[in-house]
């Protein structure tokens, strides 16, 4: 009998025992996530990052810069300089905004300044790569825009380009009596009594535009985009506009912006920390671009295919309809001042654009070239209207290359805005701001306070209940719950692109209840096994084993819901789905792995100890 008792004890030890590497994984994981969560506890402060082009600039000298801001009555928490970059930290967003306005007055044209937030956690945590959780618009405060992408207008431009090329083909083939006109909303119609002409039209379209459906009749050919092409064009247009919007916001120096698609034709932009939306609104909603056309002399008269546009003084300028090149070939643009003190924009083209400009200018030395500024605006009826004007007409003095300059953009501010838009790219479809919402920094701080107060209250009540109801095992659940919250906050901070929102805090509170639910299932199974007469060590092993399938079923079904919410939701819904999904992972880690490790260390080795659960 004694040998039998010893064997049971040995089996109990094997039954409730983790290998050393499992404890090592647990400790390393918890420590890593704890270090990741600590910067969030310290929080962040608003900051400015200034990049200068001159080493002797006052902006590169922290002492002089601090004195300059003190003279403007703007207090600075910290100033640090490294190379050509200077970082300034402030106590509030209002001080940050006022400092930017003051610094902009002493900046050179090549200098840049951007909004950011700096962690106030110990520097050694930042050196290790740990940073606070990024806060969403509802917690940080800022501006949100909802933009509608006018895909139909972009499709109309596509159709106009197609019909222009078709007319060029008809002229080159010297086909007479062919009429090209719009047909329905997005298609066009070609009419002719010549069978040969219609045959060449059909052949041209089938060869060059296979995505357009061509329907031949006796004397007409109707052309419409295929449904597949329309869907692909819509998706590509919105994606391109998304990319350009992100580039524009980067040019504005806003580092924590969120730009994402919403629905089929809409883009949602969140600018946390931005309290003055005017500059962002002007740049985000702008659809300006440049094109360079051959200009013609009024004495030549209006030729076939020529267009007439107004210049800045209201005079008519005759232009070739097809541009030499468009803004898509512009790599870089910087505003400057010419010898006469007038604003100018220095432009750099890509290789293809430089080649086109070189070939054209080489053949047209001594002839004028016009720079055309075009933009989309919304009229009183809510319709998107394109307007164009000639901002400069210059005589080509020599063969141009990839770099040249244009004048006539207006004031220096207008030239800088134009340069910014050209650097970021022109939109492939016009956009309209249909909604604008501003959340003050004070409201964001109040949301954070209320949200984390609810989290603390929920945790306190849960910890108290588990300690009283499950007694000693309740303290295991409480330890696992603390590990769970630390792990969840650390995981959110580690994930790139993860943003904590107010519904996300609600997800944290929900995670508290779901985390202890894992321990409740396990502890109830342990109580059932002990009621059947099992030893405590056996009850532990069988309790965890029998509860595992139930825990997995419940968490997997909830995870499916979280994934669906994240994939089809936006903004606050995604914030909730993110914390819910990550909370499921950390609750299983803490409730199953961490709590089992604690129980194994405390009670798992002794099957004879009686523990009330």
N, C-alpha and C positions, 0 to 999 in steps of 0.2 A: 504493500500500500504506500509506503514511503517513497519507493522509486517512482510509482505512478504519479504521486503529487509533485515530485521534482520535474518529471517530464511535462506535466501540465504547465508548470511555471516557466519552463524553458520555451514551450510552445507559445505561451502568452507573451514572452519577451520578443520572440520572432514575429508574433502577430501584430504587435503595436510598437514597431521600431522603424525609424527612418535611418537610411544610410547617412554618413557624414556629409556626402556631397549634396544631399537634399537640404540639409540644414544650411550648408554654405550658400546654395542658390537662394534660399529664402532670405537669409541675412543680407546678402549682397543686393538682392532686388529691392528689399525694403529700404536699405540705406541709400541706394541710388535714387529711388523715387522720393525719399525724404529730402535729400539734397535738392532735387528738382522742385519740390513744393515750397521750400523755405523762401526763395525770392518773392513768391506770391504773397507771403505773409508780410514782408517788408513793403511791398507795393512799388509804385513808380511815380515819378514826377515829370511834368512837361519839360521838354528841352528843345533846343535849337542846335542844328549842326551846320556850321558854316565852312564852306570849302573856298579857299582863296587862291588866287593865281600869283600873288606877289608875297615873297617872304618878309618884306619890310612893312607889310600892311599893318595898320592898327588892329585889324581883326586877328592877327596871329600873335599878338602880345596880350596875354591874359590880364596883366596889370593895367595897361592902357585901355583895354576894352571894358574892364570893370569900372574904371574911372569915367569912361564915356557914358556907360549906362547909369551910373550913380548921378551924373549930371542931368540925366533925363528922369531921375527919380524912379528908376526901375531896379529893384533889388535882385541880386543873383545869388542863388544858393551855392553854386560851384561852377568854376570855369576851368576847363582842361584843354590843352593844346598838344597835338601830335602831328608833326609835319605840316601839311597845308590844311589840316582839319582842326577846327575849334568847336568844342561842345560846351554849351551853356545850359545849366539846370535851374529851373524856377519853381516857386511854390504853387503857382496857379496858372491856368490857361490864359487869363487876362494879361498877366505879366509876360507870358510867352508871346502873345500877339503884339503887345506894345513894343517888346524888344525887337521883334522882327521888323516892325515899321521903322524903328530908329536905326537898326543896322542897315536896312535897305538903302538908307540915305547916304551911307559912306561906302557902299559896295561898288566895285568895278563891274564892267559888263561881263567879264569872264567869271566872276564870282557866283556862287550859288548858295542858297540857304534852304533848309528843309525842316519841317516839323518832325518831332519824334518824342519818345518817352524813354527816360532812363531809369533803370532799377536803382533803388537806394539800398539794396542788400549788400552785404560785405563783398568787397571787390574780388576776393578769391573765389567766390561762387561764380561770378561772371567770367573769370579767367578759365574756369572749368567748363564753360559753355551753358550754364544754367541761367534761365531768365524767367521773369514772371509770366503768368498766364495772360494772353492777349484778351482784352475786354472788348465786347461788342458795343454797338452804338448806344443801346439802351442803358448800358452801365457807364460808359466813358463820357457820353454826351457827344454831340457833333451834328452832322447833317446827313440826310438820306435823300437821294434822288431816285425817281423811277422814270426811266426814259422809254419811249416807244420808238422802235426802229421802223422807218417807212420802207419796207421791202418792196412795195409796189412801185415806189418812185425809183428805186434802184433798178428794178426790172424794166421800167420805162426807158431808163438810160441805156440799158442793154439792148432793148429793141431798137432804139434810135441809132445806136452804133451799127447794128446789123443792117438796117435799112440804108444807112449811108454807104456801107461797103457794097451793098447790092446795087445801088445807083451808080457807084464808081465802076462796077463791073459792066453795067449796061452801057455806060458812056464809052468805056474802053473797047467794048465789042461793037459799038455804034449801032445799037439796037434802038429803033425808034418806035413810038406808039405804045410804050409800056408805062403803066401807071402804078405807082406804089403808094398805098395809103393805109392808115390805121384800120384795124379790124377787131371788133370786140374790145375787151379791156387790155389784153396783153399781147395780142397777135397783130398781124398785118395781112394785107391782101395785095396781090399783084394781078393786074388786069391787062390783057393784050389780045388782039385778034390774030397775032402771029404765033403759029404753033412752034416755030423754031425758037422764038424768043422765050416762050414759056418752058420749052425743053431745057434751054440753057439756064433759066432761073432755077428749075428743079434740080438740075445737076449741080449748080453752084451751092445751093443750100444743103443738099445731101452730102456733098463732099466736105464743106467747111463748117456746117452747123448740124451735125447728126442728132443733137439733142432736141431739135425742133421738129415737130410733126408737120409734114407737108401733104396737103390734100389737093390733088389736081382735078379740075373740072374742065369744061369745054374751053372757056375763055378766061378763066381765073385760076389762081393758085392761092389757097389760104394757108397761112403759116401760124402755128401756135406752139408754145413750149410744151413739152411732154410733162406729165404729172411728176415723174421721177426727177426730171431736171429742175422743175419748180421747187420741189422739196429740197434737193441738194443745194440749189442757189440760195434758198432761204436760210438753210443751216450755215452755209459758208459765209453769207453776208453778216449774220448775227455774230458768228465766231470772229470774223475779221474786225467788226466794230468793237467787240469785247477786247480784243488785243490792243486796238488803237486807244480805247478808253484807259486801259491799264498804263499804256505808254504816256498818255497825257497826264494822268495823275502822278506818275513818277516824275514827270517834268515839273509838276507843281511842288514836288518835295514832300508829299504826304506818304509816309512809309507804311502805315497800317491800314490802308484802305481795303475795302472788300468790293470787288466787281464781279458780278455773276449774272448769268442768264436767268430770267424769270418768265415762264410761259414761252410762247412761240416767238413773239416779236418784242419782248421787253427786256431791259437791262436794269438791274438794281445796283446802285452804288452807295456804299456807306463810307463816310469819311469821319472816323472817330477823332475827337479832339478839335475839329474845325468848328469854330464858333461864328466866323464871318464867311458865309457861303458865296458872296458875290463873285470873287475871283474864280473859284472853282466852277460856279454856274456858268460864267461866261466862256470858260475854256471847254468844259465838258459838253455843253450844248452847241458849241460852234461847229460848223461844217465847212469851214473855209478851206480853199485850196488854190493853188496857182496853176496856170497853164501858159505856155509860150507859143504865140501865133505869129505867122508871117503877116506883117502889116502892109497895106497897099495904098498907093497914092490916090487921092480923090479924083485926080485927072484920068485915072485908068477906068473909073466907073465901077459899078457893082457887077462883078462877074458871076457866072453860075457857081453856086455852092458857097459864095462869100456871105459873111454876116456883118452886121453893123452893130457896134456897141458904143456906149457913151464912155468918155474918160472922166477924170475927176472935175474937169471944168465944164462938163455937159456937152462937149463937142463930139460929133460922130467920128468913129474910126472904123475903116473898112478892114476886115480881117479874113484870112483864109479860114474856112470853117474847121478844118482838121488841124489840131495843134501840133507843133513840132515835138513837144514832149509835155508831160503832165507832172503833177506833184508827186506821183508814186516813185519817181526817179530821184527825189531829193533825199540825200543822206543826212545832211546837217544844214542848219540855218542859224545865223547869229545876227542880232541887231547891232548896228553901229552908227557912226556919224561920218559923213563925207567931209571933204575939204571946205565946203560951203556951210558946214554946220547943220546940214539937213540929214534926217534919218535915212538909213539905208539898211538893206538886208543882204548879208553875204551868204551865198548859197554854194553848197558842195553837192555834186551829183554822183550817182553810182556809175559803174563802168559803162553800162548800157546807155544811161542818160548822157554821160559825157561824150560817148561816140556819136549819138544822135545830134547833140548840140554842135559838136565839132564839124560834122558833115554839113549840117544846114548852114552854119555861120560861114564856113569856108566857101560855099557857093553863093552867099548873099552879102558879101562885103560891100559896104556902101549903101545897103538897103535897110529899111526899118524893121524892127522886131518889137512886138507888143507883149507886155505882161498882163495877163487877164486874171483878175481876182473874182472868184465865184463863191457863193454861199447860198444855203437854203434858209429861208425864213418862213414863219407861219403868218398868214394873213388874218384879217378880221373874221373870216369864215372858218378858220381852223385848218385851212388847206396849206400844204407844203408847197412853197413857190421858190423857184431858183432865180437868183438875180446875179448878173455878171456886170463887171465894169473893167475898163482898161485903167490900170494904175500907172503905167508908164509906157512910153514909146521911145525907143532909143535906136540910133543908127549903129549898125554893126561896123566897128572900125577895124577889127582884126578877127582872125579865127579864134573862136572861144573854145574853152576846154571844159573840164569838170568843175571849175571854180570861177564864179563871176559874182557880180552884185547888181541889185536892182534898187531903184529909188521910187518915190511916190507912194509909199505905204502909209503916209500920214504922220502923226506925231510919233515921238519916241516910244510912248506906251503902246501905240497901235503897232508899230514895227516889232516891238518885243513880243506882243501877243501873236502876231503873224509868224514870227520866227519859231515860237513855241509850238504852234499848230503844225507848221511844216516839219519840225523835228519829230513830232509825235505821229505824223501821218494824217492824211485826209480820210474821212469816213467813207466807206463804200456805199452807205445809205444814210440819208438824213435822219436825225433823231430829234425828238420833241420831248421836253421835260414835262411830264404829265402830273407829277406829284413831287412836292418838296416838303421835307419835314425836318425841323430843327429841335434837338433835345439839348437843353442847357446842361452844363457841367454839374451844377448843383443838383439837378434832378437825377443825373446819373449816379452821383455820390449817394443820394438818398436811396436809390434802387439797390445799390451795393449793400448799404447798411441794413435795409429791411430784409433783403434776401439772405444775407449771412446771419442775421438775427433769427430768422425762421429756421435756418439750418442748425444753428447752435441750440435752439429750443427743442427741435426735433431730436437731435442727438442726445440732449440731456434727459429727455423723457424716455427715450429708448434705452439708454444705458441704465437708468434707474429701474425700469421694468424688468430688464433681463437680469440685473443683479438680484432683485427681490424674488423673482419667479423661479429662476434656475439655480440660485444660490452660488455654489462654487463654480459650476460649469457656466453660470451667467457671466462670471468675470472673464472666462475664456472668450465668450462671445463678444464681450465689451472690448477686450484687447484686439480681437479680430476686426471689430468695427472701426476702431481707431486706425489700424493698419490699412483698412479698406479706404477710408477717407484720404489718408496721406497718399496712398498709392494712386487714387483717382486724380487728385489734384496734381501730383507729380507727373502722371501720364498725360494729362491735358496740356501741361506746360511743355512737355517734351515733344509732342506731336506738332510738326510744322503745319500751319494753316488752321489749327484748332483755335476757336474763339469762344469765350465764355459769355453767354447772354443771360438775361433775366430768366427766361424759361429754362436755360441751362442750370441755373441755381435751383430751380424747381426740380430738375432732374437729379441734382445732388441730394436734395431732401428725400426724393422718392427712393434713391439708391440706399439711403440709410435704412429704410424699412425693408427693402428687398434683401439687403445684406444680412440682416439678422434673421430673415425668413429661412435662409440656408441653415443657420445654426439651430433654429427652432425645429426644422424637419429632422436634423441629425439627433438632437437631444431627445426628441419624442421617441425616435426609434430606439435609442439607448435605454430609455425608461421602459419601453415595451419588452425589450430583450431581458432586462433585469427582472421584470415581472414574471417572465417565463422561467426564471431560475438560473439564468446564465450568470457567470462571474462578471465582474465589472470590466475586466480586460476583454472578455469575449463579447460583452455587450458593446464596447467601444468599436471593436473591429466589425461586428455584424451591423451595428447601427450606421456606421459610415458607409458600408457596402450597400445596404438595402436602401439608404436614402439617396445614393448617388444618381440612380436612374431617374427618380422623381425630380431631383434638382436640375439635372440636365434637360429633361423635357420642358420644365417650366421656363428655364432660362433661354433655351433655343427658340421657343415660340415667341418670347418677348424680344429676343435679338432680331428675329425676322421682322417684327413690327418696327423696331428701331431703324433697321436698314432701309425699309420702305419709306419711313418718314424722312430719313436723311436724303434719299435719292430723289424723291419727288417734292420735298418741302423746300423752303427757303428761309434764310435769316433766322428768326427766333425758333421756328420749327426745327431747323437743322441743329440749332444750339441745344434744344431739348433732346433730340435724337442722339446727338454726340455724347452727352453726359450719360444718357440712359444706356447706350450701348457699351461705352467704356466702363460704366458702373457695374454692368453685368459681368464683365470680365474680371474686374478687381474684386467683386463680391464672391465670385467662385474661387478666386485665388486665396482670399483671406478666410472665407468660410470653410473651405474644404482643406486646403493645403496648410495655411497658417494655424488654424484652430486644431487640426489633427496633430501638427508638430508640437504645439503647447501641451495638449492632452497626453501625447506620448511621453514627453519629458517629465510631466508631473505625476501621472497615474498609470501610464501604460505598462510600466515594468513590474508592478505589484498587483497580481490578480487577487490577493487576499484582503486588500484594503476595502473597506466599506465606505462608499461615498453616497450621500443623499442627493438625488437629482430630481 
